[in-house]
Each structure stands twice: as C-alpha cells, then as structure tokens.
Amino acid sequence: MYKNKLDTVKYYVKFFLIAINIPLILSLVGIATVIKVLLPKRKFKDITDKVVLITGGGNGLGREISLRLADKKCKLAIVDIDEKAAKETLSLVKSKGEHRTYRADVSDFAQCQSVVRKVEEEMGPVDILISNAGIMPCIDFVDISMDQVEKTVGVNLMSSLYFIKLVMDKMLERNSGHIVCTSSIGGQIPLPGGSVYTLTKFGLTGFLEAFRVELAYLNKSVKVTTLQPYFLKTNQEISNFIENKIDLMIPAFDVDYVASEAVKGILREDKVVTISNEFNIMIYLFKVLPPFIKDFVLYLGKVIKKEN
Ligand SMILES: NC(=O)c1ccc[n+]([C@@H]2O[C@H](COP(=O)([O-])OP(=O)(O)OC[C@H]3O[C@@H](n4cnc5c(N)ncnc54)[C@H](O)[C@@H]3O)[C@@H](O)[C@H]2O)c1
C-alpha cells in the first residue's frame, strides 16, 4: 500500500498521534462543553440602524455574514473589488433599508480612505467594521513571487490595519464601536504550503490580541472580535481546491454554518470566534508542544499538496 518505508513509518506515527489525541480531545471537548453550558450566555446586541462596513462582502463568508446582519436591520456598506458580486449580495438582501455597495481594492490605502469618506458622508460613521476580504494563495515560499507576497500581505493584513485606522478615531470619540476581522485557524496553527497566508493570519491575530488590550488601557468600550474559521467551502474555486489539492483530516465546514456562528459571536461581542470547540482545544494542544514535535506534526500534516 505504501511506496516506501518512510511512508509506512509516517502512517503509523500519524495513527499513533491520532490514537493518543482522540481520547484527550474528546475529554477536553466534554469539559469545555459543560463549562460553556453552565456559563450564562451574553445577550445579542441590537444593531438596528447601525452602519456596518464589511469588506469582501461580494462572495463567500462575507456575503453570508452580510445577509444575516442585514436581517437584523442594520445599514450595510458592502465593500469589494468585485462590484458585480457586491451588487449581487445586495440583491439578495431581503430586509428593506439603507444598504449600499462600494468598489475598492482594499490593499490600497488611498482607496480605503476614499471609501470610508464616502460611507461616512452617505450613511454616517461606521459602527461595526468587518474586515473580511482575503485571498489564499497556497504556494510554498520557494515558489511564490514577491508580487504575490505583497498582494497577500496587502489584502489579508494591511487592509485590516487601514480600515481600523480610518474608523477608529470616530469610534474612540463616541466611545462605542466594534471592530471585527476575519483571521483563520491558520493564524494559530501554521499552514505549510501557505507560509505567506500563515504570515498574514498570524500577524492579524497577534495584532488584534495586542490592540484589544491597548484599548482596554485607554478605558474605551470599543469592542474587538477575531473570527478564526477553519477551511470552509465558500465558492466553487475554493471547493475544488479543497477537494483536489488538499488532504484534510477534518472535513471543510459549510459556509452557512460558519456564517451563522460568526454572526452569533459578533452579536455577543465575543473576543474570539473559533466556530467549533474542538479547534480551541487543538490550538491549545498545538501551542504547548515543543518546537521539534510541532515541526514533526506539521511535517506529517502538510495538507497542501505541492503543484508539480
Ligand atoms: N475559505 C476558507 O477556507 C477560509 C478559511 C479560513 C479563513 N478564511 C478567511 O475568510 C475570509 C473570506 O474568505 P472567503 O473564503 O469567503 O473568500 P471568497 O474568495 O469567497 O471571498 C473573498 C471576497 O474578498 C474580495 N476581495 C479579494 N481581494 C480583494 C481586494 N483586493 N479588495 C477588495 N475585495 C477583495 C473578493 O472579491 C471576494 O468577494 C478571508 O479573510 C479568508 O482568509 C477563509
């Protein structure tokens, strides 16, 4: 079945790691679920007439989050480089209300600046920012071009900093507001085969952790939420990619489920939304591993197959 001895060894080590981890993960999931059930749930906040600016709202997760938030009667400003897709999202919104679309390449600060200015003029100051636009070039660092590196860092990381900087002052003045960014599980557990993607998501996750505490020191009630989904089938391209190019032990999630959980987390003002408890435990277990075991686990688990 296996081509060589190394593959056979890899198979047994993988099997062993799964065998010792499954009971551990199951007991921790059990404990976490009991704690979650016992803790009182925070109420959902009312977002009626609040201005929500969402980037990447034209497709995938951004579209699904937009549709669910629109149902809560907020005013949506959908920002996307793909204007047609943003308009399609708008056409799917059932609730009547003041919703608009804006075209911008979010990796360009000047375009972000002009969009925020227009939104403020036409809709009012931003109450909730959801920086969600992202790209996922899964290419080993030896193969990726510097243009692709810059684009990925621009869209996945810099755009969040641009938008936060642009809406933050007014939020601080009003002492209210909510900043939400879509990071990824790849911001906690590296993704070999997508090292630059990992760079952007680790950067974003770390930044938000530090930024939240900086706001706490200012004694401001501006909220910060990090969304960290696992692989999800958002569009045909990503679904094909997930099916053909990667080898996942845990199957990819459905976008409807992830969007619903993300919206619940946003409305509860959760600090971090990991979608599913198993991932919190996986992240925790991964973080405490010594580096050589981490490397080994990542080596065995490299999910992205290299293009030949
Ligand atoms: N799909 C997954 O498996 C997965 C897993 C974890 C995290 N995420 C994150 O979720 C977020 C949404 O991803 P998705 O799967 O819905 O992707 P998607 O490709 O379905 O949608 C992304 C949207 O962002 C827009 N966009 C891309 N570049 C842009 C730019 N320069 N300026 C403005 N808009 C731009 C696209 O037009 C598109 O509408 C991303 O931040 C992604 O990293 C996705």
The ligand as a Gaussian input file, in Angstrom:
#p B3LYP/6-31G(d) Opt

LIG

0 1
 N      -12.390000      29.688000       2.672000
 C      -11.644000      29.221000       3.655000
 O      -11.321000      28.025000       3.703000
 C      -11.189000      30.159000       4.763000
 C      -10.662000      29.600000       5.932000
 C      -10.246000      30.442000       6.960000
 C      -10.347000      31.814000       6.808000
 N      -10.876000      32.335000       5.662000
 C      -10.935000      33.795000       5.537000
 O      -12.272000      34.197000       5.342000
 C      -12.283000      35.421000       4.608000
 C      -13.269000      35.293000       3.451000
 O      -12.809000      34.249000       2.600000
 P      -13.779000      33.508000       1.586000
 O      -13.434000      32.077000       1.656000
 O      -15.179000      33.938000       1.805000
 O      -13.222000      34.061000       0.206000
 P      -14.006000      34.433000      -1.146000
 O      -12.961000      34.401000      -2.210000
 O      -15.218000      33.615000      -1.323000
 O      -14.436000      35.942000      -0.880000
 C      -13.480000      36.952000      -0.674000
 C      -14.038000      38.272000      -1.139000
 O      -12.977000      39.243000      -0.987000
 C      -12.935000      40.033000      -2.162000
 N      -11.583000      40.555000      -2.363000
 C      -10.462000      39.858000      -2.690000
 N       -9.432000      40.705000      -2.875000
 C       -9.911000      41.955000      -2.652000
 C       -9.337000      43.234000      -2.689000
 N       -8.052000      43.421000      -3.011000
 N      -10.109000      44.299000      -2.406000
 C      -11.435000      44.140000      -2.086000
 N      -12.032000      42.951000      -2.041000
 C      -11.284000      41.866000      -2.320000
 C      -13.327000      39.087000      -3.299000
 O      -13.772000      39.806000      -4.439000
 C      -14.422000      38.279000      -2.632000
 O      -15.686000      38.884000      -2.802000
 C      -10.843000      35.676000       4.165000
 O      -10.240000      36.606000       5.025000
 C      -10.195000      34.321000       4.320000
 O       -8.806000      34.393000       4.544000
 C      -11.307000      31.536000       4.632000

